[in-house]
Amino acid sequence: MRYYLIAGEASGDLHASHLMRSLKEIDKEADFRFFGGDLMSEVGGTRVRHYRELAYMGLIPVLMHLPTILKNMRFCKQDIQSWQPDCVILVDYPGFNLDIAKYVHSQRQKANGQKPKIFYYISPKIWAWKEYRIKNIRRDVDELFSILPFEVDFFEKKHHYPIHYVGNPTADEVREFSSSTLIPPPSSEKVIALLAGSRKQEIKDNLPAMIEAVKPYVKDYRVVLAGAPGIEPAYYEPFMAGSGVEVVHGKTYDLLSQAHAALVTSGTATLEAALFNVPQVVCYKLPLPKIARVVRRHLIKVPYISLVNLIADREVVTELLADTFTVGHIRHELEKILDGPGREQMLNGYAEVWRRLGDQKAPDNAARIMFKLLK
């Protein structure tokens, strides 16, 4: 089979690479062509664009790079049409991928054809905002593969659109790391981990406040920042100068396996910290905080922003955003989880998150279903 995959950021590159490995196990003739990153390239196939050429976040960066984004989109459509894959696998990244799905579906209709099939792996988070996108998904996507258990009710009960919950790849990755890596015993020096996001704008917005918040702890704790994949080390230097904070690159799981507590920018990292049993404070700076609070109340459809709380369906970790995102609040919440009852309570909540995720291996599950549907 010929598989065309599109991943637009570092996390998508990771999850898509595992899916590709699983597809190769079940389909010995698998041929891959993709928009993605280095991890997907390691599996094999032809990379036509690196995700770094796609990953722009926020209104201003998107507008500044709009010609590049549109050029990549046009090229992607032409490339799919030329290569004629058996299926197109879209990995998260809805702003780009839903447009591609619309195009592929329309071309298929014009040709009165049945392929390429359109599979969406890691479904768009329309339950948080832009719920109207369900119309596009229903029209353009043949099969949706979810990695979050609460999405089943949202899509199937609320919107009557059947999906596949295949398990959670982050849980798979943490289990695999923990079982295959010799983790050294904890050092006498306790570690506070900082995970400030995977994009430059996120890092710029969140890291300065995080560093300021941990200043009182630098003497008694080892404070370590996890450098994000795809972000050059030099980008961090202006933030780190004179802070006493270290930075490590490509070792996020090693860091979390040793961390005593963490400050985490919302995203997959919140779930990773939870699965490593690291008590955390979720921090996410928003522009115009007071206005953002009002906008969030009226536009965001879910009560939480962190995957941990969404999966548990209750507040397990504290979320600081909009006008609650301040150095003082971050420091206060960090103090509560370094030692004391708040720490134990959070760890108990993490056990519920593990239970709800289940033990299915997501990429294997998804690959098996995809191959069966294509056959």
Buried (B, 14 or more C-beta within 10 A) or exposed (E): BBBBBBBBBBBBBBBBBBBBBBBBBBBEEBBBBBBBBBBBBEBEBEBBBBBBBBBBBBEEBEEEBEEEBEEBBEEBBEBBEEBEBBBBBBBBBBBBBBBBBBBBBEBBEEEEEEBBBBBBBBBBBBBBEBEEBBEBBEEBBBBBBBBBBBBBEBBBEEBEBEBBBBBBBBBBBBBEBEEEEEEEEEEEEBBBBBBBBBBBEBBBBBBBBBBBBBBEBBEEBBBBBBBBBBBEEEEBEEBBEEBBBEBEBEEBBBBBBBBBBBBBBBBBBBBBBBBBBBBBBBBBBBEEBEEBBEEBEEEEEBEBBBBBBBBBEEEBBBBBBBBBBBBEBBBBBBBBBBEEEBBEEBBEBBEBBBEEBBEBBBBBBBBBBBBEEBE
